[in-house]
Amino acid sequence: MDTAVPASGHGEHAAASHIDEERKVRLGMLFYVLTDVTFVIFMLVAYPWLRSYNTDQGWFPFQHMRLPDQGTTVTLLLLMVVSAVFYFIGYMGIRAGNQWILRIGMLISLVLMLIALVGQIRFMGSQQFSTGDGTFADTWLLFSGYHIYHLLWATFLGLGVTHRAFRGRYTKEKHLGVVTIGYFWYWAALTPILIFILMTALPPKL
Amino acid sequence: MRKLFPSYLTGAILAIIGYIAGSQFVYHRIGSDNQPAGPNFTEQGMVVGFALFFIGWLIGIGALKYPFTWLLALKDPDHEEEMRLAGKDAGIIRYFKFTTDHKVVGIQYLVLVLIMLGFGGLGALLIRSELMRPGALLFPTETYNTIVTMHGMLMILATITFFIGPFGNFIVPIMIGARDMAFPRLNALSFAILVPAIVIFLSIPFWGYGQANGYGGGVQTGWTVYGPIATQTGMGMTALATAVILAGFSSILGAVNVITTIITMRAPGMRWTRMPMTVWGIFGAALLAALGTSSFAVDLLLILLDRIYKTSFFAASTGGNAVGAGGGNAWLSQNLFWFFGHPEVYLIVLPAFGIVCDVVAVFSRKPIFSYKMGVLGIMGVCVVSFLVWQHHEFVSGWAPELRFWYMATTELISVPTGFVFLVLLGTLWRGRIWMTLPMMFALSFLWNFVIGGLSGVFLSDVPLDVQLHGGMFVTAHFHYTIVGGALMGFFAAVAYWFPKMTGRMLDEKLGWIAFWGIQIGFNVAFLSMFIAGLQGMPRRVADYDPAFATANFITSIFAFLLIASVALYFYNIVISWVAGKKAVANPWGALSLEWQTPTPVPLENFEEIPVVTSAPFQYTQETVEAEAAAEPAAGQAAG
């Protein structure tokens, strides 16, 4: 077999492993989150688009239709924000080498996220409008459904990272999984905030 | 026998069980009647069935083993386990399993792409058979429309995949001095996702015939799948949307993997300015895939919601199958589609730009002329491609005041494209040309893409586009760029890297016969199609005015020659793979890193990672003269 160290071409001698594994994984995860960001952006475009065209007065056709309860919306949003905060606390804990702060942070974060998941499903199902009640209703249900999709992914990732935390799989030196899953976690918390801002800036009723 | 578990066989079994379980659950437990005011349970059952088909497939091939190992905090796989997963000592069965070695994944992609191109070519054969003479000859109109849609979409999926899949996976890691892709498991997963996507896609014609909805079966929208026609067309649309969403997911996973690999895993000394142009082309394409695919995915998701849950994203008012309050807007669909749809065609062709530059350099025995201009050209196209999409909507009525802007940007994109062509011509100039099969295909790319590109400049002008939109001129234009350009680049890449990927040489004689058949067939067929377009023939029609008969007859005859020649090329690939002349490690005398490895390439590519000290293809007068003195021994294995 020929030597695998090239004797010609544009490579010459050999080097030891040069790859920064942590940088590689961080960059990859950031890119994957970025692709989800682009998906959400394209999805959010539907709201101002359909609202501004208001084709055949179909954006909000039934003026008596009740809007989603603002209090519940804000509560669910705050649950996500607090969940992200506890995730960050857990991350800071393991950065300092404290296993128990990591574990408690991850556990509380997971529990809050699960409450948000159940709450969002019930909230979505309890609305007085459904598909076919105009395009505001359609976009609201679309965004709500996509948020639930995020929460389902977060369930899987949160269960994994919490379980692994309790098994002592993360250390001060080695906790890349906490970092990279955090990228997704913070994005999952940010998404409903963006939707809330959009719907506040461009209210449903024209 | 144990080696078959898990494998694609177990994946197929669980996939079928998953489909049956999912669809039957919806039909029998949730609802079986298509009630006007409720969801479309038939299509809901299809989607749930497809989802469980997909999940069953992943479980059956063992793709979900590691995520659950991670979830349960079990012991991480050690190096031996990773090597086993990469197919060490697994023999040929590793090509039929979930295998993480990037070279295996590259071969898997190559085979799947050839199958996709074969089915797409079958569609082309049927289309040209129908259009050979005026009159609806062979198929009912709905069937013809389904064939046109499937041909278009399948070819798009194949051409999106045929560089990043086989060559981005097999060649790029070795070319940059890496042992594998950044995320080997995700790499295998991205291929694994594409397989059920294609299976679902190929099922399109079989859905919905005989249904009471009055729209027939299959899907009749064309590959652009605009809402609201996509909402109203046959049940095949649900299969198409599901398949393409899955394929898009695969594409995104693969693209991010390629980007991360190129950024983080280059060998020491492999600066950005020392990368082969192939890597730049694939990098640019991966960026487009990662950033733009989501737009189309959102469009398809909204179409599925309109079809199944009676939303009104694209339905302006009630009517047809819609029962909602309307409010939808068809332009939303067009813009979501084309925001991805235009970058997507550059996603197809950018790797061809890069590969052709490298092939021309090797077979001209010259460094690439003005390397930085070539890179600027590729990345310039990448950026500007996001700014041009509205040229597909010049006659749609949407935002007519923006047409000037998009005309300008569309014409502007020919500037970075021109850079690449100047680089090619400068590399060829006074080169010591070696006419091999890869070089012939590379030169044909140059000829064909110039014609295709120039015809695009005509279409970019609003006054001309108003006349030519929706006609066969457009069809001829994009076939010249995609088939004449990208597909020729693909054939060049196959011919060039075949020795490294398979250890065999392609039969040159068969290759040359196929080459000339392809060129003559393609050019006459599509030049004739330009004429039909200029005469006024619309596209996507099963029947046409007899005034266009001559042009169509010529197109069909030479299209048959093209299809037969492509089939001959595929035959050459198969026969050479099985029984071709054994190849030496570097039959072309190329200087890039992948040609410095032995053939077959070892599992981890390099015993020790090389240090790169110069740009690739730094042929000098001395190396060229030494090679000439050593002929016919050196690098003549191709002959």
Interface residues (C-beta under 8 A of the other chain):
Chain A: M1 D2 T3 A4 V5 P6 A7 S8 G9 H10 G11 E12 H13 A14 A15 A16 S17 H18 I19 D20 R23 K24 L27 G28 F31 Y32 L34 T35 D36 T38 F39 I41 F42 M43 V45 A46 W49 L50 Y53 N54 T55 D56 Q57 G58 W59 P61 F62 T131 G132 D133 G134 T135 F136 D138 L141 L142 F156 L159 G160 H163 R164 R167 R169
Chain B: A37 P67 W70 L71 L72 A73 G177 A178 A182 F183 I252 V256 N257 I259 T260 I263 T264 M265 A267 P268 G269 R274 A290 L291 G292 T293 S294 S295 A297 V298 L301 L302 L305 Y309 K310 T311 S312 F313 A316 S317 A322 V323 G324 A325 G326 G327 G328 N329 W331 L332 L336 F339 A585 A590 L591 S592 L593 W595 Q596 T597 P598 P602 N605 F606 E607 E608 I609 P610 V611 V612 T613 S614 A615 P616 F617 Q618
